[in-house]
Amino acid sequence: MLDLKLLTTFREVALRHSFSEAATILGYTQPAVSQHVSRLEAAVGVRLLERDARGVHLTPAGELLLTRAASLLDAARRAEDDVREAAGAGRPTVRIGAFATLAGGLLPGATRDLRARRPDLRLEIKVLEPEESIDALLADRLDVATIIDSELLPMGVRPGVEHVHLCDDPLFVVMGSDHPMAGRPSIGLEELSEEGWLMPDVGGTCPDSNIVLRACRDAGFEPDVRLAFDDYPALQGMAAAGVGVALLPSLATSNLRSDVSVIPLRGQPPARRIQAAVRVGEADPLVDHVIDALRAAGRALPSGRALTAVA
C-alpha cells in the first residue's frame, strides 16, 4: 500500500527535479526528502528517480507513478473531507491563494455568488504573491492559486499545473478630482504625455509596471515617473494630491477615494490577464464552483465606463 506522505514528497521532487527545492517547499530537510523517496522505492520495489550531474530524472516507473500521483492524493483528500463532513466534523472547504487586488476586487463578488450556490462551502483565503501561490498549490497547501499574466511578461506554466483564464482586468486613468481633465467621459493616453506619472515599482519584473510603460510608449511618449511604489492606495493618494496621474487596474479601484476621478481610456485599454492555477489531473466540483464564481465576478468588472467613489 502506498504511503501518501511519501507519495507527496516524491511528487514534489519529480516536478521540481530537485531534492533541495522539494525540501524547501515541504518544510523538510534534504536528508528527510531523500529518505522518503528511498522508502517509497523500497515499498514499490523499483527505482523511481535517477540522479546524475545534470540533476534528478524520472525512470519509466517514476513517470508512470507521477501521472497517477495527483489523482491519488486528490482522492485521499476528498475522502478525508467527506468523512469529516459525514461525521459533522467539518464543512467542504476550498483553499485559495489570492494576490492583494484580487482579494479586494474580485473575491467579494465571487464569495457572494458562492454563498448563493453553495452555502455549505467554506473558503480558506491566503493573500499571497502569484509565485508563492503556485508554490503552495504544488505543495498541496492550496486548491486554487491566482496569478497575473500579460503578453509583455507571460508567467510560465510550471510542471504539474494548468492555467485557467478568469478575466481581463483593464487599466483606467486615475487623477485628482480637481484635475482639468477629471470631468471627461474618456481620455486618450497621448493627452497625458506631459503629466507626472505614478505607477508600481519599475523594477522590470512587475507585470503592471511593464503594461503601463508599454502603453505609454505605444502612445508615443516616455512617462515622467514621479513615484514608483507597489501600493495602489498610496498611488491614489498621490494622484489626489496632484503629484501625477496613474493607470490602475480595475481590481485596484474597488475602494476609491472621494477626491479622485477614474476615467476610461479611449480605444482598447491595456489590461492584465487574471488566471487561476490548479493541479493537473485533479477534478474537484468544489474547485469548479470557485472558478465559475471568480469568472462571474470578472464579467462584472467595469470595462468602458467611468468609476465613481461612494460617498
N, C-alpha and C positions, 0 to 999 in steps of 0.2 A: 504494500500500500504506500502510495506517495505521501511524503510529509509536506504539507502545504507551506510550511515555513521555509523548508529547504528549496521547494519549487519557486517560491517568491525570490529568494536570493539568486538562484540560477537564472531566472528570467532577467533580473537586473544586470547581471554580469553579461549575459548573452546579448542584450540590447545595446549595452554600452561598450562591449568588447574590452572591458577593463574591470579588474577586481577592485582596484583602489576607488574608482568612481562609484561602483556599486556600494562599497563600504560607506562612502560619504553620504550617499542618498539614504541608505537604510539605517545609518547610525551605528554601524558595527565597526570593529577593527578589521583590517585586511586579513589577518590570520583567521578570524572567525568566518569571514566570507569563504575563504579557501576551504576551511573545514566543512562548511555547509555543502559546498559543491562536491567535495570528496565523499561525504556521507550519502548524498543523493546518488552519485555514481556507484557507490557500493550497493545501494538499495536496488538499483535497476540492473546492475551487473555489466554495464558498458561505459566506455568513455563518452562524455558529453562535450567536453571542451579540450582544446589543444592550445598550448602556449608556445610561442616562439619569439624570435627577435622582433617580429612585426606586431605582436600583440596576442590577443585571445581570439580563437576561431572555433566555430561550432563544428563538431563532427556530424556526419549524416544523422546519427541517432539524436544528437543535440538539436539539429534543425527540426526534426520531427517533434521532439518534445516541446520546443519553443512554440510551434504552431498550435499545440494543444494547451499550453500553459494558461493563456488568457482566459479561455472558456472554463477551464477547471477552477481557476481562482475566483472567477466571477460567479460560477455556480455555487461554490462554497460560501462566498459572502452572502449571496441572496438566500441560500438555505438558512444561514445563521439569522438573517433578518426575519425570515418567515417564521422561524421557530420562536424568536423573541416576540414577534407580533402576536402569534397564536397564544403565547403564554401571558400576553398583556404586559410584557416587559419592555416594549419599545414600539416606536412608530416607524413606518417605512421612511428612509432618510436618503437624501442625495447630497453629497458633499461637493460644493462648487468653489472654485478659486476665481475671484473677480478682481480685476485691476480697478483702481480708485474711481475713475469716471464711469465705468460700467456699473459699479456698486451704487453710485449715486444717481445715475441717469437711466439705466435700463432695468436693474433688478427690482425697483419698487413696482413698476408696471407688471413685470413678469410674475412677481410674487402675488399680486392681486389676482392675476389670471389663474395661477396655480391654486390659490385658495378656493376659487370658484369651481375648478375642475377636480381637484384632489385635496379636499380639506384635511385629509389624514396625513398628507405628505409633509415631512419636516425637512427644511433646507438648513444645512450647515454651511455657512459662508465664511471664507477666509479671504481677506484682502491681501493679494499677492501681486508682484510684478509678473508679467506673462511667462518669462523663463522659469521663475520659481514655481508657477502653477504647473508647468509641464513637468518639472522635476517631481513635484508632489503627485501628479497624476500617474507617472510611471512607477512611483514607489507605493502606489495604491493608498495614498492618503487623501486623494480626491477622486470623484467620479467624473467631473467635468472641469476643464480648465478653460479660461477665456483669454484671448490674445488679440493684439493689434497687428494688422498687416498693412502693407502698402506696396504699390508697384515699385517705388523707389528703394525700399528696404524690406524685401519679402522675408518672412520668417520661415526658415526651412522646416520641413516636416521631419520630425525625429522618428527613428525606427520604433515601431510598436504603437504609433499614434496616427490618427487621421483627423483632418480639419473639416469642420462643417461651417459653412457660411451662415452668419446670423443676420447681418445688416450692413449697409454702408452708412457711415457717420459723417455727414457733410460739415464743412467748416463755415463759420459765419464771422462777419466783421463785428468786432466789439469796440466801442468807443464811448467816451463820456457823453452823457445826455445833453451837455451844453456844446458839443462839437457842432460846427456849422453844417455838417452833413448828416447829423443824427436823425433828422426827420425824413430822410429819403426812404422810399419803399425798397430800393435796391441800390447797390453801388458797384461800379466797375473797379476791379482791383487796380488798374492802371491809374485811377484817380487818387490813389493813396501813396503814390511814389515819393512824394515829398514829406510824408509823415514820419515821425519816430515810430519804431516798432517794438512791440513786446511779444515775446514768444518763449516756448520751452527751451531748455538748455541746448545750445547749439554745439553739442559735442560730437555730432556725426552719427550717433547710434540711436537717437530718439526718432521714431517714425514721424511724430508730429512736427518736429522742427524741420525735418527734411521735406515734408509735404508743404509746409509754409514757404520755405526757401525756394523750392521748385516753382510753386505757384507765382511767387513774385518775379522770379527770373523769366518765366513764361510770359508774364505781363510786361516785360521789358525793363525791369529795374532791379537793383540790388537793395534790399531793405536796410535802412539805417537803424540797427538794433540798439535800443536804449536799455533794455533789460532782458536777460535770458535767465529764466527761472522756472523750475518744474513745479509750479504751484498755480493752478488756474484761478483760485480765488484772489491770490496776490496780483495776478495779471489784470483781473477785473478791477481791483482797487487802483492800480496804477493807471489804467485806462480812464477810470472815473476822475482821477486827479489831473488828467490832461497830459500825462507823460508821453503817451503814444497810443497807437491802435494795435489791435491784435486780431488774429484769426483763431477762433476757438472751435473745437468740435462741438456738435450739438449736445453730446453727452455731458460736456463740461458746463453747459448753461442751464442745468436743472435748477440751480439755486442762483438766481440773478440778483445783483444789487439793484436798488431802485434808481441809482444815479448813473446807469449805463444804458446804452442802446445797442441792440443786437440786430444786425441788418443782413439780409441775404445778399450774396454776390450775384451779379448778372451772369447769365450763361450757366455752364456746367461747373458747379463749385468743386474744388478739391475735396477729397474725402478719405477717411480711414476705412479699411475693411475690418469689420469685427467678426471674429471667428470663435467657435467653440472647438475644443480639442477633446477627443475621447480615445480610449484604448481600442486598438484594432481587435476585432473578433469578439467583442462583448456586445450582447444585445440585452438591454435593460429598458423595459417600458417606462420606468420612472425617469430615467435619463432622457428618454424621448419626450416625455411630458415637459421636462425643464427646457429642453432645446426649443420645443414648439412655443412655449411661453416667452422665451427670450426673443424668438423671431417675431412673435406678435407684438411685443413691446417695441422692437426695432421698426416695424412697419408704422408705428405711431410717431416716430421721430419727425420733427419738422424738417421740411426739405426746401420749400420755396416761399416761406412766409417769415415776416419779422417776428421776433420773440419779444415779449414784454415781461417785466418783473411784476410779481404780485405784491401789491402794497400791503 
